[in-house]
Amino acid sequence: MHNCGAQTAEHFSATSTPRTRQRVQRRGHDGVALYVAVVDWGLATVGLALLLVAAVSRRLSGTPITPAMVVVAIGVLVGPLVFDGLTVGPTSSTVRKLAEATLAVVLFSDSSRIDLRALRREASIPVRLLGIGLPLTIALGALVALALFGSFSLSEALILGVILAPTDAGLGSAVVTDPSLPQRVRQSLNVESGLNDGICVPILLIVLATSSEAGGAAHPAQVIGEEIGYGLAGGVAAGAIAGAIVNTAGARRLIADEWRQIIPVAAAVLAFGIAEALGGSGFIAAFTAGALFGLLARDNSAATIHFTEETGALLDSVTFLVFGAILLGPALEHVSWQIALYAVLSLTIVRMLPVALCLLGTKARAPTVAFIGWFGPRGLASIVFAVIVEDTHQAHGATILTACYLTVGLSVLVHGLSASPLVSRYATWYRAAAGVRPPEMESEPAHEHRARGPSALEGSQPAAQA
């Protein structure tokens, strides 16, 4: 489709009613008719894919085939059929809004589930993973990018390192939900996954602010003051309002049961909206709001978060379907050996070496170090960060995006396939080791932080007390 046709289609979609679109399509305006047909079939594909996965979700649980693998595969296969002829990419408003909404809801949900008081008492492993392992992962990812992509600037290498640093526990849910695994190992991976995407948001914003390609080299302080400052302000305001409503109105029985579940989603939307309106980061706001809401609401938050978790899981599945159809599928045509090697190294050495270094002195056994190091799947946060970076027009943005999409796609495959067998193998080792001499680090109990929400689409079950 020519550019003018794409612009006409976008304007038409934004300003017309469904009945008008039907009339124009019947009159044969080719560009608009194509747009309408593609959008309609795209929606139909999303609905059918989710129904198919839901139909076999329980069967998928515990098998090497995960729902994420299925929806991404469906996206890659049907993408050329459904979206061919329509200009849709990472900067499409539909793709970006879907990705942003998904990450905002997930950030709020993840941070609200973390018991900050309990975390302070048992924070040695999560603090090591986040405070030592995460910066080392970013640094090593940047060094590998500089070595493989000789034309990269330092800022571009750092951008790629930050994009692929956060992990997504939902892609290997058995790792954080199987009660046969050491509780401390499960919860350390769960807490790491829940917090590292929120931590990486300000890091990415700062790196982008100092990037000459992004046009912000002279204003890093402005990014810190506005993006991060307004993000924190929006999050504190929304979290405080939601917490006060749950505690005060809830104590007076003023909240209907069906509306109680809507409060966290509304708080995430409020936080994101306040921050974006002020010029701040909606992601930082959503993360901050969730943490404050969980702290203020305490036990009351558990009764309100179920719908938010389900909403996040649904948006997550749709995002991965769109990722396969619009982002990963086209990117596969541009994969070079350097990009393929970077994806492999990102999922292995770039993740596992920093984890091994940060666990020195914890008395963790070698199987535990390898297990924690391997299960660092890349997922939703990396997809959203890549979409954000697309708008900054980096000199080697195409290479950055292709490397990111291939790494996430490969992670969905290999971490999904390996989750069940490696969980079984590690659990067998742990039982045998505990029968002889209980491993000191692995046997230490930990406070139970719930894994990412129970979802038929994810096929996961809530973690049991160990």
C-alpha positions in Angstrom: 0.0 0.0 0.0 1.3 3.5 -0.9 2.0 5.9 2.0 -1.0 8.0 1.1 -3.2 5.0 1.2 -1.9 4.1 4.7 -2.5 7.7 5.9 -6.0 7.7 4.5 -6.7 4.4 6.2 -5.4 5.7 9.5 -7.5 8.9 9.3 -10.5 6.9 8.2 -10.2 4.5 11.1 -9.9 7.3 13.6 -12.9 9.4 12.4 -15.5 7.0 11.0 -18.2 4.8 12.5 -18.5 1.1 11.8 -21.5 1.7 9.6 -19.7 4.3 7.6 -16.7 1.9 7.1 -19.1 -0.7 5.8 -20.6 1.7 3.3 -17.2 2.9 2.1 -16.0 -0.7 1.7 -19.0 -1.6 -0.4 -18.3 1.4 -2.6 -14.9 0.0 -3.4 -12.4 2.5 -1.9 -9.5 0.1 -2.1 -7.2 1.5 0.6 -9.9 1.9 3.2 -11.6 -1.4 2.3 -8.2 -3.2 2.8 -7.7 -1.5 6.1 -11.1 -2.5 7.4 -10.8 -6.0 6.2 -7.4 -6.5 7.8 -8.5 -5.0 11.1 -11.5 -7.2 11.2 -9.6 -10.4 10.3 -6.9 -9.3 12.8 -9.5 -9.2 15.6 -11.0 -12.5 14.5 -7.5 -14.1 14.6 -6.9 -12.8 18.1 -10.3 -14.2 19.3 -9.9 -17.5 17.6 -6.3 -18.0 18.9 -7.3 -17.3 22.5 -10.2 -19.7 22.3 -8.0 -22.4 20.9 -5.4 -22.0 23.6 -8.1 -21.8 26.3 -9.6 -25.0 25.0 -6.4 -27.0 25.7 -4.8 -24.9 28.4 -5.1 -27.5 31.2 -3.6 -30.1 28.9 -0.7 -27.8 28.1 0.0 -27.4 31.9 3.1 -29.5 32.8 4.0 -30.2 29.2 6.9 -28.8 27.2 4.4 -26.8 25.1 3.4 -23.5 26.8 0.5 -21.2 25.9 3.0 -18.5 25.0 4.7 -20.7 22.5 1.3 -21.5 20.9 0.2 -17.9 20.5 3.6 -16.7 19.2 3.6 -19.6 16.7 0.0 -18.7 15.6 1.1 -15.1 15.2 4.1 -15.9 13.1 2.1 -18.3 10.8 -1.0 -16.1 10.3 0.8 -12.8 10.3 1.6 -12.8 6.6 -1.9 -13.9 5.7 -3.8 -11.4 7.9 -1.6 -8.3 7.9 0.0 -8.5 4.4 -0.8 -5.4 2.5 -1.3 -3.2 5.6 1.5 -1.0 7.0 1.6 -2.1 10.6 4.8 -2.0 12.7 6.2 -1.3 16.1 5.3 2.3 15.9 1.7 1.6 15.1 -0.5 3.3 17.7 -2.5 0.0 18.1 0.7 -2.1 18.8 2.2 0.5 21.1 -1.0 1.1 23.1 -1.5 -2.6 23.5 2.1 -3.1 24.7 2.0 -0.1 27.0 -1.4 -1.1 28.6 -0.2 -4.7 29.1 3.1 -3.7 30.8 1.4 -1.0 33.0 -1.2 -3.6 34.3 1.5 -6.2 34.8 3.9 -3.8 36.6 1.1 -2.8 39.0 0.1 -6.4 39.6 3.7 -7.6 40.1 4.7 -4.8 42.5 1.5 -5.0 44.5 2.1 -8.7 45.3 5.5 -8.2 46.8 5.4 -8.1 50.6 8.0 -5.4 51.3 8.2 -6.1 55.0 8.9 -9.8 54.5 11.2 -9.1 51.6 13.4 -7.0 53.9 13.8 -10.0 56.2 14.9 -12.4 53.5 16.2 -10.2 50.8 19.7 -11.6 50.4 19.1 -13.6 47.1 16.7 -11.1 45.4 18.9 -8.2 46.4 21.9 -9.9 44.9 20.1 -10.8 41.7 18.7 -7.2 41.3 21.5 -5.2 42.8 24.5 -7.1 41.4 23.2 -9.5 38.8 21.0 -7.0 36.9 23.7 -4.3 36.4 26.3 -7.0 35.4 23.8 -8.4 32.9 23.3 -5.0 31.3 27.0 -4.3 31.2 27.9 -7.7 29.8 25.1 -7.5 27.2 26.4 -4.1 26.1 30.0 -5.5 25.8 28.8 -8.4 23.7 26.9 -6.0 21.5 30.0 -3.9 21.0 32.0 -6.9 20.1 29.5 -8.4 17.6 28.2 -5.1 16.1 31.3 -3.0 15.5 29.4 0.0 14.3 27.3 0.3 17.5 27.9 3.3 19.7 28.2 2.8 23.4 24.7 4.2 24.0 23.2 1.8 21.4 25.0 -1.2 23.0 23.7 -0.1 26.5 20.1 0.3 25.0 20.2 -3.3 23.8 21.7 -4.5 27.1 18.9 -2.8 29.1 16.1 -4.0 26.7 17.1 -7.6 27.2 17.9 -7.5 31.0 14.5 -7.9 32.6 13.1 -11.4 32.9 9.6 -12.8 32.6 8.7 -15.6 35.0 5.4 -16.2 33.2 7.2 -17.9 30.3 8.3 -20.7 32.6 5.6 -20.7 35.2 6.4 -24.2 36.5 9.7 -22.8 37.8 7.9 -20.5 40.3 4.8 -22.5 41.0 6.1 -26.1 41.5 6.1 -26.8 45.2 8.7 -29.6 44.8 11.3 -27.0 44.2 13.1 -25.2 47.1 10.9 -22.4 48.2 13.7 -19.9 48.4 14.8 -20.6 44.8 11.2 -20.2 43.5 10.5 -17.0 45.3 13.9 -15.5 44.5 13.2 -16.0 40.8 9.6 -14.7 41.2 10.7 -11.6 43.1 13.4 -10.9 40.6 11.0 -11.1 37.7 8.4 -9.0 39.4 10.9 -6.1 40.2 13.5 -6.1 37.5 11.3 -4.7 34.7 10.3 -1.8 37.0 13.9 -1.1 37.8 14.9 -1.2 34.2 12.4 1.5 33.1 14.3 4.5 34.6 17.6 3.0 33.5 16.3 2.8 29.9 15.0 6.3 30.1 18.4 7.7 31.3 20.3 5.8 28.6 17.9 7.1 25.9 18.3 10.6 27.3 22.1 10.5 26.9 21.9 9.0 23.5 22.8 11.5 20.7 20.6 9.6 18.3 17.6 10.3 20.5 18.4 14.0 20.5 18.6 14.2 24.3 22.3 14.1 25.1 22.3 17.5 26.8 19.2 16.9 29.0 19.7 13.7 31.1 18.8 15.8 34.2 15.5 16.7 32.6 14.6 13.1 32.1 15.4 12.3 35.7 13.3 15.2 36.9 10.3 14.8 34.6 10.1 11.2 33.4 11.1 9.6 36.7 9.9 12.4 39.1 6.4 12.8 37.6 6.2 9.0 37.3 6.9 8.6 41.0 4.4 11.4 41.8 1.6 9.9 39.7 2.3 6.5 41.2 2.2 7.8 44.8 -1.0 9.7 44.2 -2.8 6.8 42.5 -1.5 4.2 45.0 -2.5 6.3 48.0 -6.0 7.0 46.6 -6.6 3.3 45.8 -5.2 2.2 49.2 -7.4 4.7 51.1 -10.5 3.6 49.2 -9.9 -0.1 49.9 -9.1 0.5 53.6 -11.7 3.2 54.4 -14.6 2.5 52.1 -14.0 -1.3 52.5 -14.1 -1.1 56.3 -17.5 0.6 56.0 -18.8 -2.0 53.5 -19.4 0.7 50.9 -17.7 -1.3 48.1 -19.7 -3.9 46.1 -17.8 -7.2 45.5 -17.8 -6.7 41.7 -16.3 -3.2 42.0 -13.7 -4.3 44.5 -11.9 -6.1 41.7 -11.9 -3.1 39.5 -10.0 -0.8 42.0 -6.4 -2.0 41.1 -7.0 -1.8 37.4 -8.5 1.7 37.8 -5.5 2.6 40.0 -3.0 1.4 37.3 -4.9 3.5 34.7 -5.0 6.5 37.0 -1.2 6.3 37.7 -0.3 5.8 34.1 -2.6 8.7 33.0 -1.4 11.2 35.6 2.3 10.5 34.7 1.7 10.7 31.0 -0.3 13.9 31.3 2.5 15.5 33.3 5.2 14.3 30.9 6.5 11.5 33.1 6.8 7.7 32.7 3.5 5.8 33.0 5.5 2.6 33.7 7.3 4.0 36.7 3.9 5.4 37.9 2.2 2.0 37.6 5.0 0.2 39.3 5.1 2.7 42.2 1.3 2.7 42.5 1.2 -1.1 42.8 3.9 -1.2 45.4 2.3 1.6 47.5 -1.2 0.0 47.1 0.1 -3.4 48.3 1.8 -1.7 51.2 -1.2 0.3 52.3 -3.9 -2.2 51.6 -1.9 -5.1 53.1 -4.2 -8.1 53.5 -7.1 -6.3 51.8 -5.1 -6.1 48.5 -5.2 -9.9 48.1 -9.0 -9.8 47.7 -8.9 -7.1 45.1 -6.1 -8.2 42.8 -7.5 -11.3 41.0 -9.2 -9.4 38.2 -6.1 -7.3 37.6 -4.0 -10.5 37.3 -6.5 -12.0 34.9 -6.6 -8.8 32.9 -2.8 -8.7 32.8 -2.7 -12.4 31.7 -5.2 -11.8 28.9 -3.4 -8.7 27.6 -0.1 -10.6 27.9 -1.4 -13.4 25.6 -2.7 -10.9 23.1 0.6 -9.0 23.1 2.5 -12.2 22.4 0.2 -13.0 19.5 0.7 -9.6 18.0 4.4 -9.9 18.7 4.6 -13.1 16.6 2.5 -11.7 13.8 3.8 -8.1 13.5 7.2 -8.0 15.1 8.9 -11.4 15.2 7.7 -12.8 11.8 9.0 -9.9 9.7 12.2 -9.7 11.8 13.2 -13.2 10.9 13.9 -12.1 7.3 16.7 -9.8 8.6 18.5 -12.1 11.0 22.3 -12.2 10.4 24.8 -14.6 12.1 25.8 -11.8 14.5 22.2 -11.2 15.6 21.6 -15.0 16.0 24.8 -15.4 18.0 23.9 -12.4 20.2 20.5 -13.9 20.9 22.1 -17.2 22.0 24.7 -15.4 24.2 22.1 -13.2 25.7 20.1 -16.2 27.0 23.2 -18.0 28.2 26.5 -16.3 29.1 25.1 -12.8 29.4 22.5 -14.0 32.0 24.2 -17.0 33.6 27.7 -15.5 34.3 26.3 -12.5 36.3 24.0 -14.8 38.2 26.9 -17.0 39.1 29.0 -14.0 40.3 26.2 -12.5 42.4 25.6 -15.8 44.1 29.2 -16.2 45.3 29.2 -16.5 49.1 25.6 -17.6 49.4 26.6 -21.3 49.7 24.3 -22.1 46.8 25.1 -25.5 45.2 26.2 -25.7 41.5 22.8 -27.1 40.3 21.1 -24.2 42.0 23.4 -21.6 40.4 22.8 -23.2 37.0 19.1 -23.4 37.5 18.7 -19.8 38.6 21.0 -18.6 35.8 19.2 -20.5 33.0 15.7 -19.5 34.0 15.9 -15.8 33.0 13.3 -15.8 30.2 13.0 -12.6 28.2 9.4 -11.6 27.5 6.9 -8.8 27.8 9.1 -6.0 29.2 11.7 -6.5 26.4 9.0 -6.3 23.8 7.6 -3.0 25.2 11.1 -1.5 25.7 11.9 -2.3 22.0 8.7 -0.6 20.9 9.7 2.5 22.9 13.2 2.5 21.4 11.7 2.3 17.9 10.4 5.8 18.3 13.9 7.2 19.2 15.2 6.5 15.7 18.6 5.1 16.7 21.2 4.8 13.9 21.2 1.0 14.1 17.7 0.7 15.4 16.8 -2.1 13.0 19.6 -4.3 14.3 18.6 -3.5 17.9 15.0 -4.4 17.3 15.8 -7.6 15.3 18.2 -8.8 18.0 15.6 -8.1 20.7 12.7 -9.8 18.8 14.8 -12.9 18.0 16.0 -13.2 21.6 12.5 -13.0 22.9 11.2 -15.5 20.4 14.0 -17.9 21.1 13.4 -17.5 24.8 9.7 -18.3 24.5 10.8 -21.5 22.7 13.7 -22.8 24.7 12.6 -21.7 28.2 9.1 -23.1 27.5 10.5 -26.5 26.3 13.0 -26.8 29.1 10.9 -25.7 32.0 9.1 -29.0 32.9 12.0 -31.4 32.3 14.6 -29.2 34.1 12.2 -28.5 37.0 11.7 -32.3 37.4 15.5 -32.9 37.2 16.3 -30.2 39.7 13.6 -31.3 42.1 15.0 -34.9 41.9 18.5 -33.6 42.8 17.2 -31.5 45.6 15.3 -34.4 47.2 18.4 -36.6 47.0 20.6 -33.9 48.4 18.2 -33.2 51.2 18.1 -36.8 52.2 21.8 -36.9 52.7 22.7 -33.4 53.9 20.2 -30.6 53.3 21.7 -27.9 51.2 22.1 -24.8 53.4 20.9 -22.1 51.1 18.3 -24.1 49.3 16.7 -25.4 52.4 16.1 -22.0 54.1 12.4 -21.1 54.1 11.2 -18.0 52.4 8.0 -15.9 52.6 5.6 -16.9 49.8 5.2 -14.2 47.1 2.5 -15.3 44.7 3.5 -16.0 41.1 2.0 -14.0 38.3 -1.7 -14.5 38.4 -3.5 -17.8 38.0 -4.7 -17.9 34.4 -6.2 -20.5 32.2 -4.2 -19.0 29.3 -0.9 -19.4 31.2 -1.9 -22.8 32.4 -0.3 -22.1 35.8 -1.4 -22.9 39.3 -0.8 -20.7 42.4 2.3 -21.6 44.2 1.8 -23.9 47.2 3.4 -23.5 50.5 6.6 -25.5 50.8 
